Amino acid sequence: MSKRVRRVDDLLWKSILEQTFTHFLHFMFPNADTEFDLSKPFDYLDKEFETLFPPQANGAGVRFVDKLVKVHLKHGGEQYVLCHIEVQSSKGKGDLAERMFQYYYKIYDRYKVPVTAIAILADSNKSYRPKVYIREFMSTKIRYDFNSYKILDQDEADLRGNSNPFSVVVLTALLAILHKNITDEQLKDIKHDLYDEMMKRKMEKKTRQGLYDFLTYYVNFDNQQVLSMFPLNNSFIGGGELKNHFMRCVF
């Protein structure tokens, strides 16, 4: 069987991060409640990010997954944090650490505020673990450390026992890595299992819809007719950008 392809990773991750961002902060930062003022709305600076890192003229290098989000601090007055998130679903050119550093200094130069960066590594390469960038020349040295979250390292049982809705996102990505060459019937069972995991967790309807879209479309069936048999509750499927983009894809 050919290896399954996740053709809409970028838009899926972009969407689910916005729809679960409060849960994402709690998932990644145990002290989120004491550090961030979660009563204030998040500001997603996608357009600003594109001005700092414009897509290449030929369309290559479009970075839909990079999320630049303004998050207010709880004890910092008007100060705020720019939380940069990069999702890497494949090793690519292996230059992630350098790019993360470039993102950092351009973002800081633009906003002059604290920046925390998280690279979510959703690839299947066990040895690929970028988390620091070092540049040194004639006793001048720069070292940039950033948060690196390797999905392949996560424990399936721990994710199932975590009540945070974002744990289902990570569980979906983990199972996609671990079960690349299964049959459509086996994949359907996994998707139903993920649906049950989603329903166990408390969340708003909009968040649940976004999570449902993510676990539905993150891995494609070989036979796309099977997809029409998967949805258990069509009220979760919206008619927005994500669904329209997915339906335009060539399988």
N, C-alpha and C positions, 0 to 999 in steps of 0.2 A: 504494500500500500504506500502511496506517495505521502510524504510528510505534509501535514495540514498547514495551511497558511492563515495567519491572522492579518487580513488585508486592511483593516480599519483601526489598527492599534492607536494611531495618533488621535483621531477624533473620539474614540471610545474613552481613552485615558483623560483627554481634555475635558470631556463632558462629566465623567464620573468624579473627577477631582473637584469640579465646581459644585456638583450636587451633594457631595459628602465632605466638604472641606472642614467643617467643624469636627466631624468624626475623624477625619484624617489627622488633624492636629492632635486630638486626644490619643490617637493610635500611635503617632510618632513621638509625641512629647508627653511623658507621664505627668509633668507639672504644667500642662497647658492651661488649666483653670487659674493657676496663680500667676502665670506669665502673660497670658493674652487676655485682652478685654473682649470676650466673645459676645458681649451685648452690642458691640458696634459692627456694622456691616463690613464685609470684606470688599476690597476694591481689586478687581482682576484687570491687570495692566497689560493685556495682550497687545493692544495697539502700540503702546509705548515700547514694549519689548521688540516689536517688529521694526520700529524706527532705529533701535540699537543694533539689531541683527536682521537686516532686511534679507528676504529670500533671494537666491541667485536668479539671474535673468532667465535662465533656462528652466526654472521651476524646481531645480534640485536644491536640496538643503532646506526645504520648508520645514520649520520646526513647530508643528502644531502642538506637540506634547509639552513644550516648555511653558510652565505657568509661573507668571510673576504676579504675586498677590500681596497687597498691602494689608498688614495685620496690625492692629493697634495693641500696644503693650498696656498691661493693667496698671503698672506703677510708673509710667513714663510720660504722663501728661499728654501732650500732642505728638510725642515721639511715636514712631511706628517702625515695624519690621517689614522688610521685603523678603518674603519666603520664596526662594527660587527652587522649583522642582523640575528635575529632568528625568523622564522615563526612558530607559534604554532597553529595548526589546531584543537587540542583537549587539554583538561586539562592535560592528561597524569597522571603522578604521583604527580603533583603539586609541583615539585621541580625546576621550571623554574628559579626563582630568585637565588637560590643557584648555578645552572649551569651557569647562566649569570655572576655571580661573579667569578666562576672558570675560565670561558672563559677570563674574563677581566685580572685577575692576571697572567695567563699563557701567554696571548698575550703580555701584558706589559713586563713581564719578558723576553720574547723572543726578542722583537723589541725595547723596551725603547722609545716609541713614544706615543703621545696622542691617546686615544681610545674613540670613541663614539659608544654606543651600542643602537640598536633599536630592541625591541621585537614586532613583528607584531602578534597580537592575533586574529586568524581567527576562534576561537571556538564559540560555542553558549551558553556558561555559563555566564550569566550576572554578577555573583558575582566573577568571576575569573579575577583578575586584578593585577597580580604581577608587581611591579615597583621598589621595594627596597629589599635589602638583609641586614639583621642586625644580627650580632653575638656579644655576650657580655659575658664576664666572669671576675668576680672580678675586676671591674672598668676598664677593657680593652674592648674596643668596636670598632667594624668595621661596617660602614654603606656604602652600595653601592647602589646608585640610578642610574637607567637607563631609557631610553626613552621607553615608553610602548604605543603602538598604538592599540586600541581596535576597530576592524572593526565593531562590533555590535553597537558601539556608533555613527557611522557616519550617517549623514543625506543624504538620497537618492537624494533629490532635489539639495543639495549643490554639490554632486558628479556629477550629470548630468550637472550642471552649470559650472563645473570646466573644463577648456580647456586642462589641463595637461593630456597627455595620460595615466599616471599612475592612474588617477581617475577611468578609466574604469576597471583596475585590481581590485581596491578596491570595485567598484560597483558590479563586477562579484562575488567576494567573499561574499559581503553583501547579495546579492539576493540569493546566494546559502544557506546562513544561514536562511534567512527569508522564503524560499520556499522549504522546505525539502520534502514535501509529495505531490507534484503536479503531474499531469499526464504528459506523454511524449508530448502531444499536447501543454499543457501550457508551458512546459519547452522549446519547440521549439520556441514558441512565445517570451519567455524571451531572448533566444539566438539571435534571429533575432533583437530584440530591442537593445541588447548589440552590435551587429554588427553595427547598425545604429549609436550608440553612438561613436563607434570607428571611423567610417568614418567621423564624424564631426570634428575630431581633426587632426591637422597637425603633421605628423611624417614621418620618413624615411620608405622606403619600408620594410627593414629588421625588424624594430621595429613593423610595422603594422602586419607583418607575425607572429612575436612572440606573439603579443597581440591576434591575431586571433586564434592561437593554444590554448592559455590560455582559452579564453572564449568558445572555442569549446569543450575542453576536461575536464574542471575543474569539471563539474558535468556530470555523465554518464546518458544516457537514460536507462530506464529499458529494452526497446527493442533496441538493438544495431543497428538494421537495419535502425532505424530512423536517426542515425548518418550520413549515406551515403546521406540522403536527405537534410542535413543541410547546407553544404558548398555552399556559393553563389559565391565564386571566388576561384577556385582551385589553382590559382597562389600564394595564400597566404600560402598554405600548402607545407612545405618543406619535403624532404625525409631524414631528419637528425635524430639525436639521439632521440629527443622527440617523433616524430611520430613512429619510429621503436619500442621504448619502449612501447608506448601506445598500439600498435597493438599486442604486445606479451602478454598483460595483459589478465587474465581470467575474463570474465565478469559474 
